Amino acid sequence: QVQLVESGGGLVQPGESLRLSCRTSGFFFRSSDMSWYRQAPGKERELVASITSVSGRKNYAGSVKGRFTISRDNAENTLYLQMTSLKPEDTAVYYCIPDWAVEFDQWGQGTQVTVSS
C-alpha cells in the first residue's frame, strides 16, 4: 500500500524559507518519477515540481522556478522540496506523489504552508 507522509510545513513570513519532506513506503521509490503538488483554498491542485527517477532531471512550475528546489534521497525513500523567498501566493497544502499514482488519486494528507506577515 502506498504511503506518503508529508511534513515540514508551517507559518512563515514573506521572504522566509521552508524545507518540506515526504517519507514514502509501499512502492519502489527509486524507480518512480516523483512530484510535488499544491492546492490553495478554492483552487485546483497544481503541479509544483517534478524529479525523474534515474537521471534526476527536474522540472518546475514557472511560478516557483528559481525559488524552489526538488530533491530526493533514494536510500531513505524520501522526497524534499526546499522553498526559499516564499510569497503569500505560495500558501497552500503541499502534497508529494509518485507520478504513476496521480491517476489513481493516491494522495497523502499533505502539509500546510502559510506565508503571511
C-alpha positions in Angstrom: 0.0 0.0 0.0 1.4 3.4 -1.0 2.1 5.6 2.0 3.1 9.2 1.6 3.8 11.3 4.8 4.5 15.0 4.1 6.0 17.2 6.8 7.8 20.5 7.3 5.1 23.0 6.6 4.2 25.9 8.8 3.6 29.6 9.1 6.3 31.8 7.8 6.7 35.4 6.8 7.2 36.5 3.2 10.8 36.0 2.1 11.5 33.2 4.5 12.3 29.6 3.7 10.9 26.1 4.4 12.0 22.6 3.7 9.3 20.0 3.1 9.9 16.3 3.4 7.9 13.3 2.1 8.6 9.9 3.6 7.4 7.2 1.4 6.8 3.4 1.6 4.8 0.7 -0.2 6.3 1.1 -3.7 9.6 1.2 -5.5 10.6 4.8 -4.7 14.0 4.7 -6.5 12.3 3.7 -9.8 9.5 6.2 -9.5 9.4 9.7 -11.0 8.1 11.9 -8.2 6.3 15.2 -7.9 5.2 17.9 -5.5 1.7 19.4 -6.0 -0.1 22.1 -4.0 -3.7 23.2 -3.6 -4.7 26.6 -2.4 -8.2 27.2 -0.9 -10.7 27.4 -3.7 -8.3 26.4 -6.4 -7.4 23.3 -8.4 -4.4 21.2 -7.3 -1.4 22.3 -9.3 2.0 20.7 -10.2 4.9 22.5 -8.5 8.0 20.4 -9.2 9.0 17.0 -10.6 12.1 14.9 -10.5 12.8 11.8 -12.6 13.9 8.5 -11.1 17.1 7.7 -13.0 18.6 10.9 -14.3 17.2 13.1 -11.5 16.1 15.6 -14.2 14.0 18.4 -12.5 11.1 20.5 -13.8 9.4 23.4 -12.1 6.3 25.4 -12.5 7.1 28.9 -13.7 5.8 30.5 -10.6 8.4 28.7 -8.4 11.3 28.4 -10.7 14.5 29.8 -9.2 12.9 29.8 -5.7 12.1 26.1 -5.1 14.4 23.1 -5.4 13.2 19.5 -5.5 15.5 16.6 -4.5 15.3 13.0 -3.5 17.2 10.6 -1.3 16.7 7.1 -2.8 18.4 5.4 0.2 15.8 6.9 2.5 12.8 6.8 0.1 12.3 10.5 0.8 11.5 13.4 -1.4 12.3 17.0 -0.5 11.2 20.5 -1.5 13.4 23.4 -0.5 11.4 26.6 -0.7 13.0 30.0 -0.5 11.8 33.6 -0.9 8.3 32.4 -0.1 5.4 34.6 -1.1 1.8 34.8 0.1 0.7 33.2 -3.1 2.7 30.1 -2.1 0.2 29.4 0.7 -1.4 26.0 0.1 -1.4 22.4 1.2 1.6 20.7 -0.4 1.5 17.0 -1.5 4.0 14.6 -2.8 3.2 11.7 -5.1 4.8 9.2 -7.5 3.7 10.3 -11.0 2.2 6.9 -11.8 -0.1 7.3 -8.8 -1.7 10.6 -9.8 -4.4 8.9 -12.0 -5.3 6.6 -9.0 -5.8 9.6 -6.8 -3.5 8.2 -4.1 -2.7 11.4 -2.2 -1.3 11.7 1.3 -2.6 14.1 4.0 -0.3 16.9 2.8 1.4 19.6 4.8 0.1 23.2 5.2 2.3 26.1 4.2 1.1 29.5 5.1 3.0 32.6 4.1 1.7 35.7 5.8 3.0 38.8 7.5 
